[in-house]
Amino acid sequence: MALSNSQYDQLMRTYELRQLDNEHGLRKRYEIACARIPDLKELDETVSSLSVSQARHLLEGDDSALKQLKEQLSLLFTKKKELLRSAGLPADYLELHYTCPDCQDTGYIGTDKCHCLKKAIVDLLYMQSNLQEILKQENFSTFCTNYYSSNYIDPLTGRSSQESMQTALRVCHEFADTFSEKFSNILLYGDTGVGKTFLTHCIAKELMDQSYSVIYFSAVSLFENFAKNAFGKKDEADNDVFDHIYNCDLLIIDDLGTELSNSFTVSQLFVCLNERILRRKPTVISTNLTLDDINSIYSERIFSRISSNYMILRLTGDDIRIQKKLLNLGGTNDVTP
């Protein structure tokens, strides 16, 4: 999950090019403005000569020079904005226009990575993995509920497999659609092969398309990173990984329960889920475990956090991969009699 030096350099070159584009755009706008406003260059020359003159007075010990300079410059800048408006140009026309005003297209706010750089890092890592190709195939537009049986009745809920999936699909869609408006989390649990991972891909694709930072971990990979941080040699890249885990817009943990469970993984899971709840950062979890399994394996403390802070969606039915194969062979789309 960490960037290599070459990947980091690649991103920084992107920011450097962005800054050059900003400066080029400003020069072009200045040429256009001067063509429309003949007095503009003379006004700028007045600003320059005034600044030099007042700087000289400051060096000579004139303490009032700085105050006078600020007052005179304020009048000149006001006049400049009026000239721009009279020519039909916005008041900020001759200011640098940034893609990210927060960091002014440097990628950093002070010594901290800007949110735009954090997202660029996540996007670059996904671009160089196979996940983007998966998301092209598995998203809300390709999701089909026809594979889910209307005859398979879940003895726990009394609902059919198809009804449960239709509900889950609606909830996941609403989760993505209202992501910026309300804080929520989702737990998808149930049988193997019923579409839990597919639904997490749907959510990931929807939010990444809206420029949110989404980090996707299998449970095994997530706990391997926790172990490396706790027991291995740490470097700046490792710190970045944990900053992403705790602060990304959405964290997806797929297949919880496939990792080797022990006291370390339980404690790390609690810290991760609790931190993200406190920071109001949404999390989506998928698992084949039952709710009783989650309670017994991960402790009542974790189960309490999930039950009180997550929308819990139970999915049941036949393995969809088998259903698809049957349909491709011309068979029935309903395995369950």
C-alpha positions in Angstrom: 0.0 0.0 0.0 3.0 2.3 0.4 4.4 4.4 -2.6 7.8 3.6 -4.0 10.2 6.5 -4.5 9.6 6.5 -8.3 5.8 6.7 -7.7 6.2 9.6 -5.3 8.5 11.4 -7.8 5.9 10.8 -10.5 3.2 12.4 -8.4 5.4 15.4 -7.5 6.2 16.0 -11.2 2.4 16.1 -11.7 2.2 18.9 -9.1 5.2 20.7 -10.7 3.5 20.6 -14.1 0.3 21.9 -12.6 2.1 24.9 -11.1 3.7 25.6 -14.4 0.3 25.4 -16.1 -1.1 27.8 -13.5 1.7 30.4 -14.2 1.3 30.0 -18.0 -2.5 30.5 -17.6 -1.9 33.7 -15.6 0.5 35.1 -18.3 -2.1 34.4 -21.0 -4.8 36.1 -19.0 -2.5 39.1 -18.4 -1.9 39.5 -22.2 -5.7 39.3 -22.8 -6.4 41.9 -20.0 -3.7 44.3 -21.3 -5.2 44.1 -24.7 -8.6 45.1 -23.3 -7.3 47.6 -20.7 -4.6 49.9 -22.0 -4.0 51.5 -18.6 -3.3 48.1 -16.9 0.5 48.0 -17.6 0.9 51.6 -16.4 -0.9 50.7 -13.2 1.3 47.7 -12.6 4.4 49.8 -13.2 3.1 52.3 -10.6 2.8 49.4 -8.1 6.4 48.3 -8.8 7.9 51.8 -8.6 5.9 52.6 -5.4 7.1 49.4 -3.7 10.8 50.2 -4.6 10.4 53.8 -3.4 8.8 52.8 -0.1 11.4 50.1 0.5 14.1 52.7 0.2 12.4 54.9 2.8 12.2 51.9 5.1 15.9 51.3 4.8 16.5 55.0 5.6 14.6 54.6 8.9 11.1 56.0 7.9 8.9 53.8 10.1 5.7 55.2 8.5 6.7 54.0 5.0 5.3 50.5 5.5 1.9 51.8 6.6 1.8 54.3 3.7 2.8 51.5 1.2 -0.1 49.2 2.4 -2.6 52.1 2.1 -1.4 53.1 -1.4 -1.3 49.5 -2.7 -4.8 48.9 -1.4 -6.1 51.8 -3.4 -4.2 50.7 -6.5 -5.4 47.1 -6.2 -9.0 48.3 -5.8 -8.6 50.4 -8.9 -7.2 47.3 -10.8 -10.2 45.2 -9.9 -12.5 48.0 -11.0 -10.7 48.2 -14.4 -11.1 44.4 -14.8 -14.8 44.5 -14.0 -15.3 47.4 -16.4 -13.7 45.2 -19.1 -16.1 42.4 -18.3 -13.5 40.3 -16.5 -13.8 38.8 -13.0 -12.0 40.6 -10.1 -9.7 37.6 -9.6 -8.8 37.3 -13.3 -5.1 38.2 -12.7 -4.6 35.9 -9.7 -3.2 32.4 -9.9 -6.0 29.8 -10.3 -5.3 26.6 -8.4 -6.7 23.1 -8.9 -6.5 22.8 -5.1 -6.6 26.1 -3.4 -5.9 24.5 0.0 -2.3 23.6 -0.9 -2.0 25.9 -3.9 -1.1 22.9 -6.0 2.0 22.0 -4.0 0.6 18.8 -2.5 1.4 20.0 1.0 -0.1 22.3 3.7 3.0 23.1 5.8 4.7 19.8 6.3 1.5 17.7 6.1 0.2 16.1 2.9 -2.8 17.8 1.5 -6.1 15.9 1.0 -5.6 16.1 -2.7 -2.2 14.4 -2.5 -3.5 11.7 -0.3 -6.2 11.0 -2.8 -3.7 11.1 -5.7 -1.6 8.5 -3.8 -4.6 6.2 -3.4 -5.7 6.6 -7.0 -2.2 5.9 -8.3 -1.9 2.7 -6.3 -5.3 1.5 -7.6 -4.4 2.4 -11.1 -1.3 0.2 -10.9 -3.2 -2.6 -9.3 -5.9 -4.8 -10.9 -8.8 -3.2 -8.8 -9.7 -0.6 -11.4 -10.2 -3.3 -14.0 -12.4 -5.2 -11.5 -14.5 -2.1 -10.8 -15.2 -1.7 -14.5 -16.9 -5.1 -14.4 -18.4 -5.0 -10.9 -20.4 -1.8 -10.3 -24.0 -0.7 -9.8 -24.7 -0.5 -13.5 -23.7 -4.2 -14.0 -25.4 -5.6 -10.9 -28.2 -8.0 -11.7 -30.7 -9.4 -9.1 -32.0 -12.0 -11.5 -29.4 -14.5 -10.2 -31.1 -14.4 -6.7 -33.7 -17.0 -6.0 -37.2 -15.9 -5.0 -37.8 -19.5 -3.7 -34.9 -19.7 -1.3 -36.3 -18.5 2.0 -33.9 -17.5 4.8 -35.2 -19.3 8.0 -33.8 -16.5 10.1 -35.5 -13.6 8.5 -38.3 -15.3 6.5 -37.2 -13.3 3.4 -36.2 -14.7 0.0 -32.7 -14.4 -1.3 -33.9 -12.0 -3.9 -35.7 -9.8 -1.5 -32.6 -9.6 0.8 -30.4 -8.6 -2.1 -32.8 -6.0 -3.4 -32.8 -4.4 0.0 -29.0 -4.6 0.3 -28.6 -3.1 -3.2 -30.9 -0.2 -2.3 -29.2 0.5 1.0 -25.7 0.4 -0.6 -26.9 2.7 -3.4 -28.3 5.2 -0.8 -25.0 4.9 1.2 -23.1 6.1 -1.8 -25.6 8.7 -2.9 -25.8 10.3 0.5 -22.1 9.8 1.4 -21.3 13.5 1.8 -24.5 14.2 3.8 -24.5 11.6 6.6 -22.1 9.4 8.5 -22.9 5.7 8.3 -21.2 2.2 8.1 -22.2 -1.1 6.6 -21.7 -4.7 7.6 -22.5 -7.2 4.8 -22.6 -10.8 6.2 -23.9 -14.1 4.9 -23.2 -17.1 2.8 -20.2 -17.6 0.5 -20.6 -16.3 -3.1 -23.8 -14.3 -2.6 -22.4 -10.9 -3.8 -21.0 -9.3 -0.7 -17.7 -8.4 -2.3 -19.5 -7.3 -5.5 -21.5 -4.8 -3.5 -18.3 -3.4 -1.9 -16.9 -3.0 -5.4 -20.1 -1.1 -6.4 -19.7 1.3 -3.5 -16.0 1.8 -4.1 -16.5 2.5 -7.8 -19.3 5.0 -7.1 -17.3 7.0 -4.5 -14.0 6.9 -6.4 -15.9 8.4 -9.4 -16.9 11.2 -7.1 -13.3 11.8 -6.1 -13.5 10.3 -2.6 -10.4 8.5 -1.3 -11.3 4.8 -1.0 -9.0 2.1 0.5 -9.8 -1.5 -0.1 -8.1 -4.2 2.0 -8.7 -7.9 2.4 -8.8 -8.8 6.1 -5.6 -10.8 5.7 -3.8 -7.8 4.1 -5.1 -5.3 6.6 -3.8 -7.3 9.6 -0.5 -8.0 7.9 0.0 -4.2 7.7 -1.0 -3.9 11.4 1.6 -6.6 12.3 4.3 -4.9 10.2 3.6 -1.6 11.9 3.7 -3.2 15.4 6.6 -5.6 15.0 8.6 -4.6 11.9 10.9 -1.8 11.1 9.0 1.4 10.5 9.6 4.0 7.9 7.7 7.1 6.6 5.9 5.0 4.0 4.5 2.8 6.8 3.2 5.9 8.6 1.5 6.9 5.4 -0.3 3.6 5.2 -1.8 4.1 8.7 -2.7 7.7 8.0 -4.7 6.4 5.0 -6.3 3.6 7.0 -7.6 5.9 9.7 -8.3 9.0 7.6 -9.4 7.9 4.1 -12.9 8.8 3.2 -14.0 5.1 3.0 -12.2 2.0 4.3 -13.4 -1.3 2.9 -12.5 -4.5 4.8 -13.3 -7.6 2.7 -13.7 -11.1 4.0 -13.3 -10.4 7.7 -12.7 -13.8 9.4 -10.3 -15.2 6.8 -7.3 -13.9 8.8 -5.7 -15.9 11.7 -7.6 -14.5 14.6 -5.7 -13.9 17.9 -5.6 -11.3 20.7 -3.4 -9.0 18.5 -5.9 -9.0 15.5 -8.8 -8.5 17.9 -7.2 -5.5 19.6 -6.1 -4.0 16.2 -9.5 -4.4 14.7 -11.1 -2.6 17.7 -8.6 0.3 17.4 -9.2 0.6 13.7 -13.0 0.6 13.9 -13.2 2.7 17.0 -10.8 5.4 15.5 -12.8 5.6 12.3 -16.1 6.0 14.3 -14.6 8.7 16.4 -13.3 10.5 13.3 -16.7 9.9 11.6 -15.0 8.1 8.7 -17.3 5.5 7.1 -16.3 1.8 6.9 -17.7 -1.1 5.0 -17.1 -4.7 6.1 -17.9 -8.0 4.4 -17.7 -11.4 6.1 -19.0 -14.9 5.8 -19.2 -15.1 9.6 -22.5 -15.0 11.4 -23.3 -12.3 14.0 -22.7 -14.9 16.8 -19.3 -15.7 15.3 -18.3 -12.1 15.2 -19.4 -11.7 18.8 -17.4 -14.8 20.0 -14.3 -14.3 17.8 -13.8 -10.5 18.1 -15.3 -9.8 21.6 -18.4 -8.1 22.8 -16.7 -4.8 22.7 -16.2 -4.9 18.9 -19.6 -6.5 18.4 -21.1 -3.6 20.3 -19.4 -1.0 18.1 -20.7 -2.8 15.0 -24.2 -3.3 16.2 -24.6 0.3 17.3 -22.9 2.0 14.5 -23.4 -0.1 11.4 -26.2 -0.9 9.1 -26.3 -4.7 9.1 -27.3 -6.5 5.9 -27.7 -10.3 5.8 -27.4 -12.0 2.4 -28.2 -15.6 1.8 -28.8 -18.0 -1.1 -26.9 -20.1 -3.6 -23.5 -19.3 -4.9 -24.0 -16.7 -7.7 -20.9 -18.0 -9.5 -22.7 -21.3 -10.0 -25.8 -19.5 -11.1 -23.9 -17.6 -13.8 -22.3 -20.8 -15.0 -25.7 -22.5 -15.3 -27.2 -19.6 -17.2 -24.2 -19.5 -19.6 -24.9 -23.2 -20.2 -28.5 -22.5 -20.9 -29.8 -23.9 -17.6 -32.1 -22.5 -14.9 -31.4 -19.3 -13.0 -32.8 -20.8 -9.9 -30.8 -23.6 -8.3 -33.0 -23.8 -5.3 -36.1 -26.0 -5.9 
